[in-house]
Amino acid sequence: MVFISITVASILPFLFSKRFMKISARKRIITAICIGTWPAVTMLCILLSYMFVNQMPFDSIIEQLRDILLFGGLVVVGTGMAAKFYELLIERQQMKEEMLRAEKMNTMGELASSIAHEVRNPLTVVKGFVQLLEKNNSQKDHDYYSLIFSEIGKAEGIISDYLNFAKPQFDKIERLHAGDIIEEVVSLMTPMAIAEGVEVYIETCEETYVYTDKDKLKQVCVNLIKNSIEASSVGEKVLIGCQPTLNEVEITIKDEGKGMTQEQLERIGTLFYTTKDKGTGIGTMVTLRIVQSMNGKVSYTSEPGKGTTVTVRIPNGA
């Protein structure tokens, strides 16, 4: 009897063990209470069946039923309190990690801003003198000057990325249809996807609006979709979705690429970290910084060989 009770009571916790941490905090508490009462329910059913089969006196059944209900009530209260305390510990740990991440981001931002300004000043002087020399020189040297200007342009682009990371500038805050922005970005990234042999689809895009800077939102989407395309192989797909939640707009970008390990996921957004063979990690850092400045959040889920899903949540301003 005891063996049967233990076996039946352990089935439900075993089924939920893998999915438990993936659900929301409120649902985890409710699930924990339900799972906690399951052994009491199992014991009650087994005990009642035993009593009826053996035709035990009614008074004895009532007495046993009262004890089981009392035990079940204590289990519910105890499990609920334990689950609540556990969620508070998780929330506290998450807040600590977010504070550490924010502190690191601010430190990196100050460093990036300082470096960018120091490099930009002499670069501006060099560019000015090269322009003067170009006017006074012969036609045969013009090819060299165009090459110089091209390289200076690249350097200025990197500096702009650093400054963008240090302090993103939101020039014009307006009400934007998130679906229209995604369609523009997908059209922009389609040639790159075709060149890489990757298919890009808008999977779902519900009617939803967001208040933010259009160029910055496009930059976020471009960087993330570009990363997904580069992580994919020929013939694979990148799926993009957009839907409203209670107070947010949720944009998801899912690829079927090489995926990432847990260690790689934890390092995303750290200084100069990238999973690409050729890259600096600045694009991802800038993306995370922009979303953070929007009071939003970027989360990653991934498995090696099964692809990556990036979820961007931005307040809708409602």
C-alpha positions in Angstrom: 0.0 0.0 0.0 2.8 2.4 0.9 4.7 1.5 -2.3 1.6 2.2 -4.4 1.0 5.5 -2.6 4.6 6.7 -3.1 4.6 5.7 -6.8 1.4 7.4 -7.7 2.3 10.5 -5.6 5.6 10.9 -7.4 4.2 10.8 -11.0 3.0 14.4 -11.1 6.1 16.0 -9.7 8.2 14.0 -12.2 6.1 15.1 -15.1 6.5 18.8 -14.2 10.2 18.7 -13.1 11.6 19.8 -16.5 9.1 22.5 -17.3 8.7 24.0 -13.8 11.3 26.7 -14.0 10.2 27.8 -17.5 6.8 29.1 -16.4 6.0 32.4 -14.7 6.5 33.0 -11.0 2.8 33.1 -10.2 2.1 29.9 -12.1 5.1 28.3 -10.3 3.5 29.0 -6.9 0.1 27.6 -8.0 1.8 24.6 -9.6 3.8 24.0 -6.4 0.7 24.1 -4.3 -1.1 21.7 -6.7 1.8 19.3 -6.7 2.1 19.6 -2.9 -1.5 18.6 -2.4 -1.3 15.7 -4.8 0.2 13.2 -2.3 -2.6 14.1 0.2 -5.2 13.5 -2.5 -3.5 10.2 -3.5 -3.4 9.1 0.2 -7.1 10.0 0.6 -8.2 8.1 -2.4 -6.2 5.0 -1.5 -7.3 5.1 2.1 -11.0 5.6 1.2 -10.8 2.7 -1.2 -9.2 0.5 1.4 -11.9 1.4 4.0 -14.8 0.8 1.7 -13.4 -2.5 0.5 -12.9 -3.7 4.0 -16.2 -2.2 5.2 -14.8 -0.3 8.1 -17.2 1.6 10.4 -18.5 4.9 9.2 -17.2 6.8 12.3 -13.7 5.5 11.6 -14.0 6.7 8.0 -15.1 10.2 9.2 -12.2 10.4 11.7 -9.6 9.3 9.1 -11.1 11.7 6.6 -10.8 14.6 9.1 -7.2 13.8 9.8 -6.3 13.6 6.1 -8.1 16.9 5.3 -6.2 18.6 8.2 -3.0 17.2 6.9 -3.9 18.3 3.4 -4.6 21.8 4.6 -1.3 22.1 6.4 0.4 20.8 3.2 -1.3 23.5 1.1 -0.4 26.3 3.5 3.2 25.1 4.0 3.8 24.5 0.3 2.4 27.9 -0.6 4.5 29.7 1.9 7.7 27.7 0.9 7.0 28.4 -2.8 6.5 32.2 -2.1 9.7 32.4 -0.1 11.5 30.5 -2.9 10.2 33.0 -5.5 11.3 35.9 -3.4 14.8 34.4 -3.3 14.8 33.9 -7.1 13.6 37.5 -7.6 16.3 38.8 -5.2 19.0 36.9 -7.1 17.7 38.2 -10.4 17.7 41.7 -9.2 21.3 41.3 -7.9 22.4 40.0 -11.3 20.5 42.8 -13.1 22.2 45.4 -10.9 25.6 43.9 -11.5 24.9 43.8 -15.3 23.7 47.4 -15.3 26.8 48.5 -13.3 29.1 46.7 -15.8 27.2 48.2 -18.8 27.5 51.7 -17.3 31.3 51.2 -16.7 31.7 49.9 -20.2 29.7 52.9 -21.5 31.9 55.4 -19.8 35.0 53.7 -21.1 33.6 53.5 -24.6 32.6 57.1 -24.6 36.1 58.2 -23.3 37.9 56.1 -25.9 35.6 57.2 -28.8 36.1 60.9 -28.0 39.8 60.6 -27.7 40.1 58.8 -31.1 37.6 61.0 -32.9 39.5 64.2 -32.3 42.8 63.3 -34.1 40.8 61.4 -36.7 38.9 64.6 -37.6 42.1 66.5 -37.9 43.6 63.8 -40.3 40.4 63.9 -42.4 40.5 67.7 -42.7 44.2 67.7 -43.9 43.6 64.9 -46.3 40.7 66.8 -47.9 43.0 69.8 -48.3 45.7 67.7 -49.9 43.1 66.2 -52.3 42.3 69.6 -53.7 45.9 70.5 -54.3 47.0 67.2 -55.8 47.0 65.5 -59.1 44.3 63.2 -60.5 46.5 60.1 -60.2 46.4 60.3 -56.4 42.6 60.5 -56.2 42.2 56.7 -56.0 44.4 56.7 -52.9 42.3 59.5 -51.3 39.1 57.6 -51.9 40.6 54.6 -50.2 41.7 56.8 -47.2 38.3 58.3 -46.9 36.7 54.9 -47.0 38.9 53.6 -44.2 38.3 56.8 -42.2 34.5 56.3 -42.7 34.8 52.8 -41.3 36.7 54.1 -38.3 34.0 56.8 -37.7 31.3 54.1 -37.9 33.0 52.1 -35.2 33.4 55.3 -33.1 29.7 56.0 -33.6 28.8 52.5 -32.4 30.9 53.1 -29.2 29.2 56.5 -28.6 25.8 54.9 -29.3 26.6 52.2 -26.7 27.8 54.8 -24.2 24.6 56.9 -24.5 22.0 56.1 -27.1 20.4 59.3 -28.5 16.6 59.2 -29.1 16.1 62.0 -31.5 12.4 61.7 -32.1 10.0 59.7 -29.9 6.8 58.9 -31.8 4.0 56.3 -32.0 5.1 53.5 -34.3 3.4 50.5 -35.7 5.8 47.7 -34.7 4.6 45.5 -37.7 5.6 48.2 -40.2 9.0 48.6 -38.7 9.6 44.8 -38.9 8.4 44.7 -42.5 10.8 47.5 -43.4 13.7 45.7 -41.7 12.9 42.4 -43.3 12.9 44.1 -46.8 16.2 45.6 -45.9 17.7 42.3 -44.8 16.3 40.1 -47.6 19.2 40.6 -50.0 21.7 39.6 -47.3 19.5 36.5 -46.5 19.3 35.5 -50.2 23.1 35.8 -50.5 23.5 33.5 -47.5 20.9 31.1 -48.7 18.6 31.7 -45.7 14.9 32.4 -45.8 13.4 35.1 -43.7 9.7 35.1 -42.8 7.3 37.2 -40.8 5.5 34.5 -38.9 3.0 36.6 -36.9 2.6 40.3 -36.6 -0.4 41.5 -34.7 -1.7 45.1 -34.5 0.5 46.7 -31.9 2.1 50.1 -31.4 5.1 51.4 -29.5 6.4 54.8 -28.5 10.1 55.1 -29.3 12.7 56.4 -31.8 12.1 54.8 -35.2 15.8 54.6 -36.2 16.8 53.1 -32.9 14.1 50.4 -33.1 15.1 49.6 -36.6 18.8 49.3 -35.5 17.8 46.8 -32.8 15.9 44.7 -35.3 18.6 44.9 -38.0 21.3 43.8 -35.6 19.3 40.9 -34.2 18.0 39.6 -37.6 21.6 40.0 -39.0 22.9 37.8 -36.2 20.3 35.2 -36.8 21.0 35.1 -40.6 24.8 34.8 -39.9 24.2 32.0 -37.4 22.1 30.0 -40.0 23.2 27.6 -42.7 21.9 27.4 -46.3 18.3 26.3 -46.5 17.4 27.3 -42.9 14.8 29.8 -41.9 14.6 32.9 -39.7 11.1 33.5 -38.3 10.0 36.9 -36.9 7.0 37.5 -34.8 5.4 40.5 -33.1 2.6 40.5 -30.6 1.2 42.8 -27.8 1.2 41.7 -24.1 -0.3 43.5 -21.2 2.0 46.6 -21.1 4.6 45.6 -23.7 5.3 44.8 -27.3 7.1 41.5 -27.7 9.3 40.9 -30.8 10.7 37.4 -31.3 13.4 36.4 -33.8 13.9 32.6 -34.1 16.5 30.9 -36.2 17.4 27.2 -36.9 21.1 27.8 -36.8 24.0 26.4 -34.7 22.6 27.6 -31.4 24.6 28.4 -28.2 25.6 26.7 -25.0 24.5 27.9 -21.6 28.0 29.4 -21.0 27.8 31.3 -24.3 24.3 32.6 -23.4 25.6 33.9 -20.1 28.4 35.9 -21.8 26.2 37.6 -24.3 26.6 41.4 -24.0 29.9 41.3 -22.2 32.7 43.4 -23.5 33.9 42.3 -27.0 32.4 38.9 -26.7 31.1 37.3 -29.9 30.4 33.8 -31.3 31.3 34.9 -34.8 34.6 34.1 -36.4 34.9 37.7 -37.5 33.3 40.2 -35.2 33.8 42.5 -32.2 30.5 42.0 -30.3 29.9 45.8 -30.5 26.6 45.3 -32.4 25.1 43.1 -29.7 26.4 45.4 -27.0 24.8 48.4 -28.7 21.5 46.5 -29.2 21.2 45.6 -25.6 22.1 49.1 -24.5 19.4 50.7 -26.8 16.7 48.3 -25.5 17.8 49.0 -21.9 17.5 52.7 -22.6 13.9 52.0 -23.9 13.2 50.4 -20.4 13.0 47.1 -22.3 14.6 43.7 -22.0 16.3 41.2 -24.3 16.3 37.5 -23.5 17.8 34.6 -25.3 16.9 30.9 -25.3 19.1 28.5 -27.3 20.4 24.9 -27.6 23.4 23.8 -29.6 22.3 22.5 -33.0 18.7 23.6 -32.5 18.8 27.3 -33.1 18.3 30.5 -31.0 15.2 32.5 -30.1 15.7 36.2 -29.2 12.8 37.9 -27.4 12.7 41.7 -27.2 10.2 43.2 -24.8 9.6 47.0 -25.0 7.0 49.0 -23.0 4.2 50.1 -25.3 3.8 53.5 -23.6 0.1 53.0 -23.0 
